[in-house]
Each structure stands twice: as structure tokens, then as C-alpha cells.
Amino acid sequence: MSTEYITNTFSHRKISSHSALIVTTINLVINFQINYNICMKKFKKRKALWLLPISITLFAFLNSAIPGQQSTQISSSVMKTLIQFLESLSISIPAAQLHFFIRKAAHFSEYTALGFTMFFADYFQEYKPLNKKIILLFLIITPIIDEGIQLFSFGRSAQVSDVMIDWAGIIFGSLIFYCLYQLYLKKKKSSVN
């Protein structure tokens, strides 16, 4: 209800200025509540989008905090499953090479997902996108922090090569998003025409 509607509705009646003030106050409260609800819905959508890259970052940090022996057990269980699958296809890969590949693929895939979801959240949020410099700074620093966490985890060490693999994953995820986003824009443009 707008103030104009209330004024027009009550203009033919003689009401006191006190009553008009009450009606106007009620109108302001209703409008505030409606606008507040709209803003909160948009804020919740924005928050939900940013939960993806935040969750992936926390997942990466938590994996880096796992002690070395436990981390090896996790990648070994993945390796055993992969060896069984490869053997069913009559493919043989030495266990040491496969273990190395699994550990590096984990880095690459985590950061591919992070690169993709960072730009996804930024482009599809309801509000003005973040400054790309902030996103790039976050994406550059996060792998360094991730490897730094491993310095404090028992039986783990930080590897410059892992930071490089993480950055390659970020670039790959960002490129995947960019290509898909361009397809989305073309499809959206063609559906308008």
C-alpha cells in the first residue's frame, strides 16, 4: 500500500491529522517490511552462491591439516579402488606412479572447482560483482596458505610444485566457467531475438 493510495482513500473523509499520521506510520512499517524481505531474499541468494567456493576452500584447508600418515591412507584407498578399475580394463600402472598422480590430481581438481565456483558466484549474484582484483588475489593467496598449513601438519611438507598445480587448476576452472558463460550469453541472446 502506498502513501498516495491511503491519502486518496481517506481524502473524501474527514480524518484528524493524528489518524493520518498513524495511517502513514503503518504504511511506512509495511513498506519497510516488504523492502526488508526482498533485500533478505537477495542477500540469502548471494550468500548461497558464495557457500560453494568457501566450502571448497575449507575442504582444501582441512585436507592440508590432516597428518601425513592419515593423508597417505586416504590416497592409498583411492589408489586401490582405481587399480581394481584399471585392472578390469586390462591396464597396468605402477602403484608409485598412480599414487603420485592421485595426490596431484586431488590438488588440481580441488582448485579447478574453486576457480570455477569463485567466478560462478561472482557473475550470478544479485548484486554488483566483486572487483576482479580481489578475486584474483584470493585465488593466488589461497594455494599458498593451503601449502603453508601443511608445514604445521605432522608428517607433511609444503611443495612449490603443488602451489603451481593448484594455480593451474584455478586457471583451468576459470576457463571452463568463461567458456560456459559465453555459451550461456549466446543462448540468452538468441532466445531474446
C-alpha positions as CSV (number, residue, x, y, z in Angstrom):
1,M,0.0,0.0,0.0
2,S,1.4,3.3,-1.0
3,T,1.0,6.6,0.9
4,E,-0.7,8.0,-2.2
5,Y,-3.3,5.2,-2.1
6,I,-4.0,5.8,1.6
7,T,-4.2,9.6,1.1
8,N,-6.7,9.1,-1.8
9,T,-8.7,6.6,0.1
10,F,-9.2,8.8,3.1
11,S,-9.2,12.2,1.4
12,H,-13.0,12.2,1.0
13,R,-13.4,11.5,4.7
14,K,-12.6,14.0,7.3
15,I,-10.0,12.4,9.5
16,S,-7.8,14.0,12.0
17,S,-4.1,14.7,11.4
18,H,-3.4,12.3,14.2
19,S,-5.2,9.5,12.3
20,A,-3.4,10.4,9.1
21,L,-0.1,10.2,11.0
22,I,-1.0,6.7,12.3
23,V,-2.0,5.5,8.8
24,T,1.2,6.9,7.3
25,T,3.3,5.3,10.0
26,I,1.6,1.9,9.4
27,N,2.2,2.3,5.7
28,L,5.9,3.1,6.3
29,V,6.2,0.0,8.5
30,I,4.5,-2.2,5.9
31,N,6.8,-0.8,3.1
32,F,9.9,-1.3,5.2
33,Q,8.9,-4.9,6.0
34,I,8.3,-5.6,2.3
35,N,11.6,-4.0,1.2
36,Y,13.4,-5.8,4.1
37,N,12.0,-9.1,2.9
38,I,13.1,-8.5,-0.7
39,C,16.6,-7.5,0.4
40,M,16.9,-10.5,2.7
41,K,15.9,-12.9,-0.1
42,K,18.5,-11.3,-2.4
43,F,21.1,-11.5,0.4
44,K,20.3,-15.1,1.0
45,K,20.7,-15.9,-2.7
46,R,24.1,-14.1,-2.7
47,K,25.2,-15.9,0.4
48,A,24.2,-19.3,-1.0
49,L,26.3,-18.8,-4.1
50,W,29.4,-17.9,-2.1
51,L,29.0,-21.0,0.1
52,L,30.4,-23.1,-2.8
53,P,33.8,-21.5,-3.0
54,I,34.0,-21.0,0.7
55,S,33.2,-24.7,1.3
56,I,35.8,-25.8,-1.3
57,T,38.4,-23.6,0.3
58,L,37.7,-25.0,3.8
59,F,37.7,-28.6,2.4
60,A,41.2,-27.9,0.9
61,F,42.5,-26.4,4.2
62,L,41.1,-29.3,6.2
63,N,42.7,-31.8,3.9
64,S,46.0,-30.0,4.4
65,A,45.7,-30.2,8.1
66,I,45.4,-34.0,8.1
67,P,48.6,-35.6,9.3
68,G,50.8,-37.3,6.7
69,Q,50.1,-40.9,7.6
70,Q,46.3,-40.3,7.5
71,S,46.6,-38.5,4.2
72,T,48.6,-41.4,2.7
73,Q,45.9,-43.8,3.9
74,I,43.2,-41.8,2.2
75,S,45.0,-41.5,-1.1
76,S,46.0,-45.3,-0.8
77,S,42.4,-46.3,-0.5
78,V,41.5,-44.2,-3.6
79,M,44.5,-45.8,-5.4
80,K,43.4,-49.4,-4.6
81,T,39.9,-48.7,-6.0
82,L,41.5,-47.1,-9.1
83,I,43.9,-50.1,-9.6
84,Q,40.9,-52.5,-9.4
85,F,39.1,-50.5,-12.0
86,L,42.2,-50.2,-14.3
87,E,42.9,-54.0,-14.0
88,S,39.3,-54.7,-15.1
89,L,40.2,-52.8,-18.2
90,S,43.5,-54.7,-18.5
91,I,45.5,-51.6,-17.8
92,S,48.6,-51.8,-15.6
93,I,50.2,-48.7,-14.0
94,P,52.9,-49.0,-11.3
95,A,51.5,-48.2,-7.8
96,A,54.0,-45.5,-7.1
97,Q,53.2,-43.5,-10.2
98,L,49.5,-43.9,-9.7
99,H,49.8,-42.7,-6.1
100,F,51.7,-39.6,-7.2
101,F,49.1,-39.0,-9.9
102,I,46.2,-39.3,-7.4
103,R,47.8,-36.8,-5.0
104,K,48.5,-34.3,-7.7
105,A,45.1,-34.8,-9.3
106,A,43.5,-34.0,-6.0
107,H,45.2,-30.7,-5.9
108,F,44.3,-29.9,-9.5
109,S,40.6,-30.9,-9.1
110,E,40.1,-29.0,-5.8
111,Y,41.4,-25.8,-7.3
112,T,39.6,-26.3,-10.6
113,A,36.4,-26.4,-8.6
114,L,37.5,-23.3,-6.6
115,G,38.3,-21.3,-9.8
116,F,35.0,-22.3,-11.4
117,T,32.8,-21.6,-8.3
118,M,34.5,-18.3,-7.5
119,F,33.6,-16.8,-10.9
120,F,30.2,-18.5,-10.9
121,A,29.3,-17.0,-7.6
122,D,30.6,-13.6,-8.7
123,Y,28.8,-13.5,-12.0
124,F,25.4,-14.8,-10.9
125,Q,25.0,-13.0,-7.6
126,E,22.2,-10.4,-7.3
127,Y,24.4,-7.5,-6.5
128,K,27.3,-5.8,-8.3
129,P,30.1,-8.3,-8.9
130,L,33.3,-8.1,-6.8
131,N,36.3,-6.4,-8.1
132,K,38.2,-9.0,-10.2
133,K,41.5,-7.9,-8.4
134,I,40.0,-9.1,-5.1
135,I,39.0,-12.5,-6.6
136,L,42.4,-12.9,-8.3
137,L,44.3,-12.0,-5.1
138,F,42.2,-14.6,-3.2
139,L,42.9,-17.2,-5.8
140,I,46.6,-16.5,-5.8
141,I,47.0,-16.5,-2.0
142,T,44.7,-19.5,-1.2
143,P,47.1,-22.2,-2.6
144,I,50.0,-20.6,-0.7
145,I,48.1,-20.7,2.6
146,D,47.0,-24.2,1.8
147,E,50.6,-25.4,1.4
148,G,51.6,-23.3,4.4
149,I,49.1,-25.3,6.6
150,Q,50.9,-28.5,5.6
151,L,54.1,-27.1,7.2
152,F,52.3,-27.3,10.6
153,S,50.7,-30.8,9.9
154,F,52.7,-33.7,11.3
155,G,54.4,-35.7,8.6
156,R,53.6,-33.2,5.8
157,S,55.6,-30.7,3.9
158,A,54.9,-27.8,1.6
159,Q,55.7,-28.1,-2.1
160,V,56.1,-25.2,-4.5
161,S,55.1,-27.7,-7.3
162,D,51.7,-28.2,-5.5
163,V,51.1,-24.5,-5.5
164,M,51.8,-24.4,-9.2
165,I,49.4,-27.3,-9.8
166,D,46.8,-25.5,-7.7
167,W,47.2,-22.4,-9.8
168,A,46.9,-24.4,-13.0
169,G,43.7,-25.9,-11.6
170,I,42.3,-22.4,-10.9
171,I,43.1,-21.3,-14.4
172,F,41.5,-24.4,-15.8
173,G,38.3,-24.0,-13.7
174,S,38.2,-20.3,-14.6
175,L,38.5,-21.1,-18.3
176,I,35.7,-23.7,-18.1
177,F,33.5,-21.1,-16.4
178,Y,34.4,-18.5,-19.0
179,C,33.5,-20.8,-21.9
180,L,30.3,-22.0,-20.4
181,Y,29.4,-18.4,-19.5
182,Q,29.9,-17.3,-23.1
183,L,27.7,-20.2,-24.3
184,Y,25.1,-19.0,-21.8
185,L,25.2,-15.4,-23.1
186,K,24.9,-16.6,-26.7
187,K,21.9,-18.8,-25.8
188,K,20.3,-16.0,-23.8
189,K,20.9,-13.5,-26.7
190,S,19.5,-15.9,-29.3
191,S,16.4,-16.6,-27.2
192,V,15.7,-12.8,-26.9
193,N,15.9,-12.4,-30.7
